[in-house]
Amino acid sequence: MTSLRIPVALIISAVFGFILSGCKANDTPETSGEHVVSVRVSEVTGGEAQEITLRFSGIVRSTQRATLTFQINGTLKERAVELGQTVAAGDVLARAYNPALEPARDSAKAKLDELNTRYDQAKREWERSSRLHERGVVSEQNLEQIAARRDSLRASVATAQASLAEATQLLQESTLRAPFAGRVEALLVEKDEFVAAGQPVVRMSSPEGKEVEVRVPAYLLGHVSLDQELPVWSVQNRSEAPVVGSVVEIAQAGAIRGELHSVLVSLPINTLDAGEPVEVGITPKRESAITVPLLSVIRSADGMTVFRVREGVARRVPIQVERVVGERVVVRTGELEPGDQVVYAGITRLADGDAVEVR
């Protein structure tokens, strides 16, 4: 009987020791494990928001265009082109007649010829007098007078040359030529009509490059920038997808109340035709307020704060509360950004730097 009691006692003590050791092994990770707080989070809202796209009407026009005028008064003697005609650079478009131009040119030329003759004679006289002066025949005073007359005639020749150039240029201005290759858009004066200097006669444009100008209120100038892409819709076919234009010029706001300001948009080639009515879309952007849930705001000794969660860690972020809007709070802070996660449930168990589990 004694031999049977000893093994049973040994077995019971061994099993009990094994159980105790197992319990101690299981208790070790529990005490050394990281403290994780279960929380609920919500997104920070606000930032830049887009409003409804506003459309402004305009007419497609050529990028290179010109309204041509004569620089002289006269009668339209010849009109060498027709409406819609294609012309090359330098082609004659029209001629004006002024009865005073050719006589003025001829008179200036004759005056120059006369002065050239007198100047040549004065030079020869000075050369002869110089040789005679060396032999003592002509006095120094007479030689100086001859030289002064020669120099005066030389200046008169220069003046006559300028007058001839002016008269010739005015005569050339009676012929109107195309400054670039393009198409005649309008003929503004009929043949034999009197044309004043600076009066529009022909309007033409180049087929290369199209643009549209729209006029917008001053507050919208801050919502467009150079090289910004804007949608352009054709009014004649609103079902088509818009053409994408690029802003090339923006006017500066003025001090006149109610004045509209120009925005120039360049259009891609082979898209819209000159004269086609279009609408240009401008989408204003506004900065909306940063808001957080009302339940996420914590009042502490250092002021108002919220817990922001990033990479599973909660950090305290200071804020300034501006106003309450429903269940959210409008805040001012330089650290929170739209899309950040802030804790609104489980805050009482949370400390700065705690690891969190988002439920």
C-alpha positions in Angstrom: 0.0 0.0 0.0 2.8 2.3 0.8 4.4 1.8 -2.6 1.2 2.9 -4.4 0.8 6.2 -2.5 4.1 7.7 -3.4 3.7 7.8 -7.2 0.2 9.3 -6.9 1.5 12.1 -4.7 4.3 12.7 -7.1 2.0 12.8 -10.1 -0.4 15.3 -8.4 2.4 17.6 -7.4 3.9 17.5 -10.9 0.6 18.3 -12.6 -0.1 21.2 -10.1 3.4 22.6 -10.7 2.9 22.4 -14.5 -0.4 24.3 -14.3 1.2 27.0 -12.1 4.0 27.5 -14.5 1.6 27.7 -17.4 -0.4 30.4 -15.7 2.7 32.4 -15.0 3.8 32.1 -18.6 0.4 33.4 -19.8 0.5 36.4 -17.4 3.8 37.7 -18.7 2.7 39.2 -22.1 -0.4 40.7 -20.5 1.7 42.9 -18.2 4.3 43.8 -20.9 1.8 44.5 -23.7 1.2 48.0 -25.2 -1.8 50.0 -23.9 -4.2 50.6 -26.8 -7.3 52.8 -26.5 -10.4 52.1 -28.6 -11.8 55.3 -30.1 -14.1 56.6 -32.7 -13.0 59.3 -35.2 -14.4 61.8 -37.7 -12.9 63.7 -40.6 -12.0 67.4 -40.5 -14.0 69.2 -43.2 -13.3 72.5 -45.0 -10.6 73.9 -47.2 -11.0 74.9 -50.8 -14.4 74.5 -52.4 -15.6 75.1 -55.9 -18.8 76.9 -56.7 -21.1 76.6 -59.7 -19.4 77.4 -63.0 -20.3 80.8 -64.4 -20.6 81.3 -68.2 -19.7 84.5 -70.0 -20.5 85.1 -73.7 -18.1 86.2 -76.4 -17.4 86.0 -80.1 -14.5 84.1 -81.6 -12.0 86.3 -83.4 -8.7 86.0 -85.1 -5.6 86.5 -83.0 -3.9 88.6 -85.6 -6.2 91.3 -87.1 -5.9 94.9 -88.2 -8.0 97.9 -89.2 -6.1 99.7 -91.9 -6.1 103.5 -92.5 -4.5 106.1 -94.7 -2.1 108.6 -93.2 -3.2 111.3 -95.6 -6.4 113.0 -96.6 -7.7 112.2 -100.1 -10.3 110.5 -102.3 -10.4 106.7 -102.6 -9.2 106.3 -106.2 -8.8 102.5 -106.3 -10.1 99.6 -104.2 -8.1 96.5 -105.4 -9.8 93.8 -103.2 -13.3 92.4 -102.6 -15.0 91.4 -99.4 -13.7 88.0 -98.2 -10.8 87.9 -100.6 -7.5 86.3 -99.5 -4.4 88.5 -99.8 -0.7 88.0 -99.2 1.6 90.3 -97.2 2.4 93.4 -99.3 -0.6 93.2 -101.7 -2.2 96.5 -102.7 -5.6 96.9 -101.0 -6.5 100.5 -102.0 -5.1 103.8 -103.3 -6.1 107.3 -102.3 -5.6 110.5 -104.4 -4.4 113.8 -103.0 -3.7 116.4 -105.7 -1.0 118.1 -103.5 1.2 115.0 -102.9 3.0 114.6 -106.3 3.6 118.3 -106.8 5.1 118.5 -103.3 7.4 115.6 -104.1 8.5 117.1 -107.4 9.0 120.5 -105.8 11.2 119.0 -103.0 13.2 117.1 -105.6 13.8 120.2 -107.7 14.8 122.2 -104.6 17.3 119.4 -103.7 18.8 119.5 -107.2 19.2 123.2 -107.1 20.9 123.1 -103.7 23.2 120.3 -104.8 24.3 122.4 -107.8 25.0 125.5 -105.7 26.8 123.3 -103.1 29.1 121.8 -105.8 29.8 125.3 -107.1 30.6 126.5 -103.5 33.0 123.6 -103.0 34.9 124.4 -106.3 35.0 128.1 -105.4 36.5 127.2 -102.0 39.1 125.0 -103.5 40.2 127.7 -106.0 40.3 130.3 -103.3 42.4 128.1 -101.1 45.0 127.8 -103.8 45.0 131.6 -104.3 45.2 132.1 -100.6 48.4 130.1 -100.5 49.9 132.5 -103.1 48.6 135.5 -101.1 46.0 136.6 -103.7 42.9 136.0 -101.5 42.8 137.3 -98.0 42.0 135.1 -95.0 38.7 136.9 -94.4 37.5 136.2 -97.9 38.4 132.6 -97.6 36.5 132.2 -94.4 33.4 133.8 -96.0 33.6 131.4 -98.9 33.9 128.4 -96.4 30.9 129.7 -94.4 28.8 129.9 -97.6 29.8 126.4 -98.6 28.9 125.0 -95.1 25.6 126.7 -95.2 24.7 125.2 -98.5 25.7 121.8 -97.2 23.2 122.2 -94.4 20.6 123.3 -96.8 21.2 120.2 -98.9 20.6 118.0 -95.8 17.3 119.8 -95.1 16.2 119.5 -98.7 16.9 115.7 -98.6 14.7 115.4 -95.5 11.9 117.3 -97.2 12.1 115.1 -100.2 12.1 111.9 -98.1 9.0 113.3 -96.3 7.2 114.1 -99.5 8.1 110.7 -101.0 6.8 108.9 -97.8 3.5 110.8 -97.9 3.1 109.9 -101.6 3.7 106.2 -100.7 1.1 106.5 -97.9 -1.5 107.0 -100.6 -1.1 103.2 -101.3 -2.6 100.9 -98.7 -0.9 97.5 -98.5 -1.6 94.3 -96.5 0.6 94.1 -93.5 0.2 90.2 -93.3 -1.3 87.4 -95.2 -5.0 87.0 -94.4 -8.6 87.6 -95.4 -10.5 90.9 -96.0 -13.2 91.1 -93.3 -14.8 94.5 -94.1 -14.5 97.3 -96.7 -15.5 100.5 -94.9 -15.2 103.1 -97.7 -16.5 103.1 -101.2 -14.6 104.2 -104.3 -14.5 108.0 -104.9 -15.4 108.7 -101.3 -13.3 111.2 -99.4 -11.1 109.6 -96.8 -9.7 111.5 -93.8 -6.3 110.6 -92.3 -6.8 107.9 -89.8 -10.3 106.9 -91.0 -10.7 103.1 -91.1 -10.8 101.8 -94.7 -10.2 98.0 -94.7 -10.4 95.5 -91.9 -8.6 92.2 -92.3 -7.5 89.2 -90.2 -5.2 86.2 -90.3 -6.6 82.6 -90.3 -3.8 81.5 -88.0 -4.9 81.5 -84.4 -8.2 82.2 -82.7 -9.2 83.8 -79.4 -12.2 85.0 -77.5 -12.6 88.0 -75.2 -15.0 87.9 -72.3 -15.8 90.6 -69.8 -16.2 89.6 -66.1 -16.8 91.4 -62.8 -13.8 92.5 -60.8 -14.2 89.8 -58.1 -13.7 87.1 -60.6 -10.2 88.3 -61.7 -8.8 86.6 -58.6 -10.2 83.3 -59.8 -8.3 83.2 -63.1 -4.6 83.1 -63.8 -2.3 83.2 -66.9 -2.1 79.8 -68.7 -5.2 78.6 -66.8 -7.3 76.3 -68.9 -11.0 77.2 -69.2 -13.9 75.4 -71.0 -15.4 77.1 -74.0 -18.8 76.0 -75.3 -20.2 76.7 -78.8 -23.6 78.4 -78.4 -24.7 76.9 -81.7 -24.3 73.4 -80.5 -24.4 73.1 -76.7 -24.5 69.3 -76.8 -20.9 69.1 -77.9 -18.1 68.8 -75.4 -16.4 72.1 -74.6 -13.1 73.2 -76.2 -10.3 73.8 -73.7 -8.9 77.3 -74.0 -5.9 79.0 -72.3 -5.9 82.4 -70.6 -3.4 84.7 -72.2 -4.4 88.1 -70.9 -6.1 89.4 -67.7 -7.1 93.0 -67.3 -6.4 94.9 -64.1 -9.3 96.0 -61.9 -10.2 99.7 -62.1 -11.8 102.2 -59.8 -15.0 102.6 -61.9 -18.0 101.1 -60.1 -19.7 98.3 -62.0 -17.1 98.1 -64.7 -16.4 94.7 -66.4 -12.9 93.6 -67.1 -11.4 91.8 -70.0 -10.1 88.2 -69.9 -8.6 86.9 -73.2 -8.7 83.2 -73.9 -6.6 81.6 -76.7 -8.3 78.7 -78.5 -6.8 75.6 -80.1 -6.4 75.6 -83.9 -9.1 74.0 -86.1 -11.7 74.1 -83.4 -14.0 77.1 -83.6 -14.4 79.6 -86.4 -14.1 83.4 -86.3 -17.4 85.1 -85.6 -18.9 82.0 -83.8 -20.7 82.9 -80.5 -19.3 81.0 -77.5 -19.5 80.8 -73.8 -16.4 80.7 -71.5 -16.8 79.0 -68.1 -15.1 80.3 -65.0 -15.5 78.4 -61.7 -15.0 80.5 -58.6 -13.1 78.9 -55.7 -13.6 79.9 -52.1 -11.9 79.0 -48.8 -14.5 77.2 -46.6 -14.1 77.2 -42.8 -12.3 74.3 -41.0 -14.9 72.3 -38.9 -14.6 69.5 -36.4 -17.3 67.5 -34.4 -18.5 69.3 -31.3 -17.8 66.1 -29.3 -14.1 66.2 -30.3 -13.3 69.5 -28.6 -11.7 69.3 -25.2 -11.3 72.1 -22.7 -8.0 72.0 -20.8 -5.8 74.3 -18.8 -3.9 75.2 -22.0 -7.1 76.0 -23.9 -9.2 74.2 -26.5 -7.7 71.1 -28.1 -8.6 68.0 -30.1 -6.9 64.6 -30.6 -5.7 64.0 -34.1 -5.0 60.4 -35.1 -2.2 59.6 -37.5 -0.6 56.2 -38.0 -2.5 54.8 -35.0 -1.3 57.4 -32.5 -3.3 60.2 -31.0 -1.8 63.6 -30.6 -3.2 66.7 -29.0 -3.7 69.7 -31.3 -4.5 73.2 -30.1 -7.4 75.0 -31.7 -9.4 78.2 -31.4 -13.1 77.9 -31.5 -14.9 80.6 -33.6 -18.5 79.4 -33.5 -20.8 76.4 -33.3 -22.7 75.3 -36.3 -25.1 72.5 -35.5 -23.2 69.5 -34.3 -19.9 70.9 -35.6 -17.5 73.6 -34.5 -15.8 76.1 -36.8 -12.2 76.3 -35.6 -9.1 78.3 -36.5 -5.8 76.3 -36.5 -2.7 76.1 -38.5 -2.2 72.4 -37.9 -5.4 70.7 -38.9 -6.1 70.0 -42.5 -9.2 68.8 -44.3 -9.3 65.0 -44.2 -7.5 64.7 -40.9 -9.0 62.2 -38.4 -10.0 63.6 -34.9 -11.3 61.6 -31.9 -14.9 62.2 -30.8 -15.6 59.1 -28.7 -13.2 57.5 -26.1 -11.5 60.8 -25.2 -11.8 60.3 -21.4 -9.4 57.4 -21.5 -7.0 59.1 -23.9 -3.7 60.8 -23.3 -1.3 62.5 -25.7 0.8 60.0 -27.6 -1.5 57.0 -26.8 -1.8 54.2 -29.4 -5.4 53.9 -30.5 -7.7 51.5 -32.3 -10.3 53.0 -34.5 -13.7 51.4 -34.2 
